[in-house]
Amino acid sequence: MMDGALPLIQDRIYDVIGVGFGPSNIALAIALEEQGRLENAVFLEAAPEASWHPDMALAGADIQHNPLRDFVTPRNPQSIYGFLSYLKAKGRLLDFLNLEAPFPPRSEYLGYVKWVAAQFNHAVRYDSAVTALTREVIDGIDLIRVVAGGREYLARNVSIGTGRSANIPAVFAPHMGHRVVHLTDYLSHAKAWMEEGVKHVTVVGGSQSGVEIILDLLGRSPSVQITSMTRSFGFKQKDLSPFTEAIYLPEFVDYFYNASIEKQQKMTAELWRSNYGAADHDVIEQLDMIMYEQKVTGVERLTLCANTLIEDISRTAEGRLRITARDAYSEERRSQLTDAIVVATGFRNFGSGDGREAYHPLMRGLSQACAYRSDGGVDVARDYSLKFADHAPAVPGQEPPKVFLNGLCEATHGFGDAGSFSLLWLRSTVITEALAGAVPCAAPAFAPFEKEEA
């Protein structure tokens, strides 16, 4: 015990502790194994098993990246953890190669994530929700203390791979619960709503997820009415130009990171529709056909409300939700009664202002020791590690611990560092190389592939 606190794992100081075992830290586990560095690492996951947005594994939804941009294939095409190895193990490789659709269903990729994660069960402690991280000098060693599942752990380095915080606009925050949910909690609640006889659902947001949820709701019950509310002029199509998709190439990470904050923000605004506030052509086409068919049949189940700014949400005496909104241009106000709301408003990046946060909530215990950028967000090094302020605790002559923000650094490293799989292999490579310089290791270092010739 330390200071009479929680039980401390005293028999070891971990080289690295992974907070969460979703895609970002699964990729890191693979890279650590390749380098022979997994033995003194542990991953702490709040859920009882590894997963990947299970409440968005909607029937008919596909992934939105090349499936070979998986955990490891671009770095090591011969890896046993690649997507093709998964298909071979499941006996579906030829079926997949015969598939005419460009991307596999999301349910398939969810299966891939679980298949890879299961091979690292020996390095993961499930049902271990991390509740606190602090940097402390203990017995002369500069360490990170991790509190999880009623126990305390010590680590020389930490990788936070929980994914970004849900973006819940203030108007929804007081009402979040069973009938008002973020998109990441959609599927399980939608099933319950149907059993409860919910008659009207409002979907807020103009993203790919927003459209997919609308389509899913329409297929759940012929009696359910849906209202879609977006702040823009309807649903925009994603910018999927191969030239725009270059933002998911390794060289773009350096280009973006080395730009000034002002230029990073300008690039983000210009490239916004490559990933946010827009949807793929196939789902927009489905939605358009539904709207047309409603005119043909005269049966209206879906109402689209564009340019809509939600100002207030209240509950009626009967327990329904009343949404008060106004048109962004005409200023006309309207009131909408609904039984449930899906908040499809995405996730928060680092920074200040609408839809942003200075740091992830799990970093609260580190916040006083962090360095910050002029945009209000924590400052991050090129290797994805948190920059500490000059006043942070330190031991002279000793390298400070590294806290890697694994999949949280879109504001500093560009679009490939958000929820996309496209650069998981690169980020895990950079982090393991950074760890190799900070942690003694008898095993030979992993030799990265040479740059391809033109």
VEXMAR-907827 format. One record per residue (C-alpha): residue in one letter; x negated, y, z. Coordinates in pm, whole numbers, padded with zeros to 5 digits, always signed. Last residue first. Layout:
AXYZ
...
REM end
This chain:
A-00947+00592-05691
E-01144+00378-05450
E-00971+00269-05133
K-01119+00399-04811
E-01297+00127-04619
F-01090-00092-04389
P-01143-00041-04019
A-01396-00261-03834
F-01253-00362-03496
A-01514-00321-03225
P-01691-00632-03105
A-01577-00755-02761
A-01776-00650-02457
C-01555-00348-02391
P-01614-00032-02188
V-01317+00209-02212
A-01328+00566-02345
G-01473+00531-02693
A-01280+00213-02767
L-00968+00385-02635
A-00996+00650-02905
E-01034+00376-03167
T-00728+00204-03023
I-00531+00529-03046
V-00633+00601-03405
T-00545+00249-03520
S-00209+00253-03339
R-00127+00583-03510
L-00217+00447-03852
W-00013+00126-03827
L+00289+00314-03692
L+00268+00554-03987
S+00573+00455-04195
F+00787+00317-03912
S+00969+00650-03881
G+01105+00774-03549
A+00882+01080-03526
D+00510+01085-03599
G+00541+01062-03977
F+00714+01400-03982
G+00411+01603-03877
H+00123+01578-03628
T+00179+01869-03388
A+00558+01911-03371
E+00611+01545-03468
C+00412+01429-03167
L+00639+01191-02976
G+00553+00859-03142
N+00273+00751-02908
L+00204+01043-02679
F-00130+00913-02553
V-00226+00997-02195
K-00603+00977-02174
P-00790+00956-01848
P-01068+01209-01791
E-01424+01105-01885
Q-01644+01111-01576
G-01944+01338-01520
P-01764+01549-01263
V-01434+01391-01151
A-01123+01578-01255
P-00798+01722-01127
A-00630+01958-01379
H-00723+02328-01344
D-00872+02353-01694
A-00545+02236-01852
F-00507+01884-01990
K-00460+01796-02356
L-00233+01498-02410
S-00365+01231-02640
Y-00241+01183-02996
D-00595+01130-03136
R-00579+01479-03292
A-00532+01629-02946
V-00193+01736-02810
D-00078+02063-02655
V+00250+02053-02467
G+00530+02256-02622
G+00610+02624-02570
D+00534+02749-02923
S+00211+02910-02794
R+00079+02566-02714
Y+00059+02419-02366
A-00214+02250-02158
C-00085+01999-01907
A-00180+01968-01539
Q+00144+02114-01404
S+00347+01892-01639
L+00190+01564-01533
G+00462+01459-01286
R+00728+01574-01533
M+00580+01361-01811
L+00868+01113-01802
P+01101+01399-01899
H+00916+01441-02233
Y+00749+01780-02262
A+00827+02143-02343
E+01167+02052-02487
R+01334+02117-02821
G+01685+02109-02972
D+01736+02484-02951
G+01435+02676-02827
S+01092+02589-02693
G+00847+02328-02815
F+00816+01951-02829
N+01068+01767-03045
R+01414+01658-02934
F+01625+01388-03097
G+01918+01351-03334
T+02253+01527-03329
A+02487+01234-03385
V+02702+01309-03079
V+02983+01053-03107
I+03304+01183-02951
A+03606+00994-02816
D+03981+01040-02773
T+04028+01353-02981
L+04229+01675-02975
Q+04104+01949-03205
S+04136+02326-03158
R+04061+02581-03428
R+03901+02922-03454
E+03852+03121-03773
E+03518+03305-03776
S+03533+03299-04160
Y+03162+03219-04182
A+03056+02978-03906
D+03411+02844-03866
R+03506+02818-03503
A+03537+02534-03253
T+03736+02423-02949
I+03727+02049-02889
R+03991+01905-02656
L+03915+01562-02512
R+04192+01331-02394
G+04244+01237-02029
E+04620+01294-02018
A+04575+01615-01820
T+04353+01741-02099
R+03977+01742-02088
S+03756+02027-02209
I+03496+02087-02476
D+03381+02432-02583
E+03210+02627-02860
I+03165+02378-03143
L+03038+02550-03458
T+03192+02414-03778
N+03056+02499-04122
A+03217+02175-04250
C+03519+01994-04107
L+03575+01665-04287
T+03894+01474-04208
L+03909+01096-04244
R+04220+00880-04211
E+04436+01035-04483
V+04674+00807-04669
G+04801+00989-04980
T+04685+00696-05189
V+04502+00890-05461
K+04391+01179-05239
Q+04261+00934-04980
E+04082+00751-05260
Y+03884+01067-05336
M+03768+01107-04975
I+03670+00740-04959
M+03480+00768-05288
D+03286+01068-05152
L+03193+00876-04839
Q+03060+00582-05039
E+02857+00818-05262
I+02715+00992-04955
V+02617+00649-04821
D+02433+00555-05141
H+02270+00897-05193
D+02084+00892-04862
A+02173+01141-04589
A+02076+01489-04471
G+02039+01694-04154
Y+01693+01553-04095
N+01432+01336-04270
S+01324+01477-04606
R+01570+01759-04552
W+01334+01936-04313
L+01040+01961-04553
E+01047+02339-04596
A+01134+02402-04229
T+00860+02167-04107
M+00608+02326-04342
K+00690+02672-04204
Q+00665+02546-03846
Q+00324+02396-03916
K+00222+02724-04080
E+00313+02920-03766
I+00138+02666-03544
S-00179+02697-03750
A-00269+02410-03982
N-00520+02141-03878
Y-00249+01900-03761
F-00052+01926-04086
Y-00342+01855-04320
D-00479+01587-04087
V-00142+01409-04078
F-00104+01460-04454
E-00414+01250-04517
P-00251+00946-04358
L+00043+00939-04604
Y+00399+00985-04474
I+00418+01348-04588
A+00351+01211-04936
E+00723+01131-04942
T+00777+01484-05076
F+00591+01390-05392
P+00776+01061-05418
S+01097+01269-05413
L+01331+01147-05141
D+01481+01483-05044
K+01787+01366-04858
Q+02133+01453-04988
K+02336+01710-04800
F+02661+01633-04621
G+02913+01915-04592
F+02835+02285-04601
S+02652+02301-04269
R+02744+02291-03900
T+02905+01950-03926
M+03223+01807-03774
S+03363+01474-03896
T+03712+01378-03781
I+03809+01013-03773
Q+04152+00849-03737
V+04171+00486-03623
S+04471+00285-03743
P+04297+00072-04005
S+04048-00051-03742
R+03674-00113-03750
G+03595-00032-04112
L+03657+00340-04085
L+03442+00347-03773
D+03145+00197-03958
L+03170+00447-04242
I+03179+00737-03997
I+02884+00591-03804
E+02679+00558-04123
V+02757+00919-04217
G+02641+01052-03877
S+02332+00831-03882
Q+02227+00975-04218
S+02264+01323-04069
G+02544+01579-04072
G+02638+01586-03704
V+02938+01544-03476
V+03162+01238-03515
T+03511+01275-03370
V+03712+00964-03285
H+04091+00926-03281
K+04321+00634-03196
V+04138+00456-02914
G+04317+00128-02841
E+04103+00016-02547
E+03965-00279-02742
M+03867-00042-03023
W+03696+00187-02775
A+03498-00104-02630
K+03354-00193-02971
A+03269+00173-03027
H+03090+00185-02691
S+02858-00103-02778
L+02786+00047-03120
Y+02726+00412-03032
D+02469+00433-02755
T+02183+00562-02974
L+02434+00793-03148
H+02482+00988-02825
V+02803+00919-02638
V+03120+01097-02526
R+03397+00853-02424
H+03195+00633-02187
G+02976+00911-02054
M+02843+01249-02160
H+03091+01522-02068
P+02870+01775-01889
A+02606+01755-02168
F+02834+01811-02467
V+02830+02194-02482
A+02460+02195-02392
P+02355+02016-02709
I+02233+01659-02643
N+01913+01587-02837
A+01806+01241-02723
S+01453+01237-02586
R+01179+01108-02815
G+01070+00746-02830
T+00954+00545-02530
G+00597+00497-02645
I+00397+00674-02374
S+00050+00524-02395
V-00148+00543-02070
N-00521+00541-01992
R-00748+00459-01699
A-00455+00290-01532
L-00316+00235-01185
Y+00015+00061-01115
E+00286+00122-00856
R+00588-00097-00789
G+00964-00054-00745
G+01035-00122-01111
A+00787+00136-01235
V+00559+00401-01088
V+00244+00472-01291
R-00064+00635-01136
I-00303+00772-01396
L-00670+00768-01298
D-00983+00975-01229
I-01197+00750-01009
G-01363+00866-00686
D-01161+00639-00463
I-00843+00772-00627
V-00846+01098-00825
E-00489+01147-00941
R-00287+01203-01258
T+00082+01135-01210
L+00344+00936-01401
A+00691+00865-01264
T+01006+00662-01328
V+00886+00378-01549
A+01167+00125-01593
S+01046-00229-01539
D+01321-00468-01647
Y+01060-00623-01879
R+00693-00668-01794
V+00495-00712-02115
A+00154-00863-02189
H+00253-01233-02178
N+00565-01152-02379
F+00345-01046-02671
Q+00469-01298-02928
A+00828-01202-02841
A+00758-00847-02959
V+00682-00967-03313
W+01010-01158-03344
K+01211-00879-03176
V+01085-00619-03424
Y+01147-00852-03719
G+01503-00923-03602
L+01567-00548-03584
Y+01427-00531-03936
E+01683-00784-04055
S+01971-00607-03876
R+01866-00286-04049
P+01939-00449-04382
P+01647-00490-04623
F+01548-00209-04861
P+01536-00182-05241
A+01848-00396-05296
E+01800-00659-05566
L+01707-00935-05322
N+01519-01221-05491
L+01200-01143-05299
F+01408-01149-04981
D+01551-01492-05060
L+01200-01612-05141
L+01072-01498-04801
R+01374-01615-04601
G+01241-01925-04421
K+01224-01747-04085
A+00847-01789-04053
K+00801-01671-04412
L+01015-01364-04348
Y+00814-01281-04035
S+00484-01325-04219
L+00618-01089-04487
F+00695-00828-04222
G+00342-00837-04086
Y+00247-00985-03749
I+00028-01269-03877
S-00201-01002-04020
Q-00341-01061-04369
P-00238-00718-04499
N-00444-00550-04224
R-00422-00172-04214
P-00124-00123-04448
T+00031-00446-04307
V+00024-00357-03935
F+00348-00253-03769
D+00551-00221-04089
R+00509-00013-04398
L+00575-00332-04590
P+00948-00271-04542
N+00932+00049-04752
H+01127+00300-04549
Q+01491+00383-04493
I+01629+00069-04329
D+01969-00060-04433
A+02319-00027-04292
G+02578-00285-04405
A+02684-00387-04055
L+02553-00135-03805
A+02240-00198-03602
M+02272+00150-03446
D+02343+00031-03092
P+02041-00200-03116
H+01809+00101-03162
W+01498-00118-03186
S+01463-00397-02934
A+01234-00551-02675
E+01400-00740-02393
P+01544-00684-02044
A+01523-00306-02094
A+01298-00072-01893
E+00975-00184-02059
L+00631-00175-01895
F+00340-00277-02119
V+00019-00417-01974
A-00343-00394-02083
N-00655-00566-01950
E-00638-00866-02183
L-00526-00665-02486
R-00867-00527-02580
G-00996-00791-02821
Q-00993-00542-03108
E-00722-00719-03305
E-00527-00767-02982
L-00540-00394-02915
A-00411-00323-03267
I-00119-00562-03221
A-00034-00414-02879
L-00043-00066-03032
A+00209-00165-03299
I+00436-00297-03022
N+00374+00033-02842
S+00516+00241-03124
P+00794-00006-03216
G+00949-00032-02869
F+00775-00161-02561
G+00803+00127-02317
V+00525+00290-02118
G+00207+00116-02229
I-00061+00083-01964
V-00423+00100-02070
D-00757-00006-01922
Y-00566-00141-01625
I-00709-00103-01276
R-00694-00439-01109
D-00621-00635-00792
Q-00446-00345-00621
I-00103-00363-00786
L+00049-00114-00544
P+00366-00179-00345
L+00545+00155-00307
A+00446+00421-00055
G+00287+00390+00289
D+00007+00625+00184
M-00111+00358-00061
M+00000+00000+00000
REM end
